[in-house]
Amino acid sequence: MNFNLSGDEKVLSLADLAEGSSATLADLRLPQNVSEHLMWLGFVPGAKVTAGQSAPGGNPRVYTVAGVAFALRRDVASQVLLVPVDGACG
């Protein structure tokens, strides 16, 4: 699903977001059924996403969207694209 990234923004994946950093969700590059499921959970364009702690080895990691925490595996998180907020790169 493409949410019209202009190409001017610096883009990173959710998997690259450093613990404690936040960014704005821009695009989901996942199969439609997975994208729709995440969107029902709050992963929608323009949503602020914050990276939390991860399990040992870094997989899965907890992410907070709209005040709710979710654990996502790195393979899924790497297909969720973000635009950094205030230089929040990992």
For each residue, the residues with C-beta under 8 A, 3 or more apart:
1: 27 28 29 30 32 35
2: 5 27
3: 26 27 28 45
4:
5: 2 9 11 26 27 81 83
6: 9
7:
8:
9: 5 6 26 83
10: 83 84 89
11: 5 26 27 81 82 83
12: 16 17 23 81 82 84 89 90
13: 16 17 77 78 79 80 81 82
14: 17 23 49 51 63 72 77 78 80 81 82
15: 61 74 77 78 80
16: 12 13 78 89 90
17: 12 13 14 21 22 23 49 51 63 82 88 89 90
18: 21 51 88 89 90
19: 51 52 53 54 61 90
20: 50 51 52
21: 17 18 50 51 84 88 89 90
22: 17 48 49 50 51 85 88
23: 12 14 17 48 49 82 83 84 85 88
24: 46 47 48 49 82 83 84 85
25: 28 43 44 45 46 47 48 49 65 80 81 82
26: 3 5 9 11 45 81 82 83
27: 1 2 3 5 11 45 80 81
28: 1 3 25 34 35 38 39 43 79 80 81
29: 1 79 80 81
30: 1 34 35 38 76 79 80
31: 34 35
32: 1 35 36
33: 36 37
34: 28 30 31 37 38 76
35: 1 28 30 31 32 38 39
36: 32 33 39 40
37: 33 34 40 41
38: 28 30 34 35 41 43 80
39: 28 35 36 42 43 44
40: 36 37
41: 37 38 65 68 70
42: 39 47 65 66 68
43: 25 28 38 39 47 49 65 80
44: 25 39 47
45: 3 25 26 27
46: 24 25
47: 24 25 42 43 44 65 66
48: 22 23 24 25 65 85
49: 14 17 22 23 24 25 43 63 64 65 80 82
50: 20 21 22 63 64 65
51: 14 17 18 19 20 21 22 61 62 63 90
52: 19 20 61 62 63 64 69
53: 19 61 62
54: 19 57 58 59 60 61 62
55: 58 59 60 61 71
56:
57: 54
58: 54 55 61 74
59: 54 55 73 74
60: 54 55 71 72 73 74
61: 15 19 51 52 53 54 55 58 71 72 74 77
62: 51 52 53 54 69 70 71
63: 14 17 49 50 51 52 69 70 71 72 77
64: 49 50 52 67 68 69 70
65: 25 41 42 43 47 48 49 50 68 70
66: 42 47
67: 64
68: 41 42 64 65
69: 52 62 63 64
70: 41 62 63 64 65
71: 55 60 61 62 63
72: 14 60 61 63 76 77 80
73: 59 60 76 77
74: 15 58 59 60 61 77 78
75: 78 79
76: 30 34 72 73 79 80
77: 13 14 15 61 63 72 73 74 80
78: 13 14 15 16 74 75
79: 13 28 29 30 75 76
80: 13 14 15 25 27 28 29 30 38 43 49 72 76 77
81: 5 11 12 13 14 25 26 27 28 29
82: 11 12 13 14 17 23 24 25 26 49
83: 5 9 10 11 23 24 26
84: 10 12 21 23 24 87 88 89
85: 22 23 24 48 88
86:
87: 84
88: 17 18 21 22 23 84 85
89: 10 12 16 17 18 21 84
90: 12 16 17 18 19 21 51
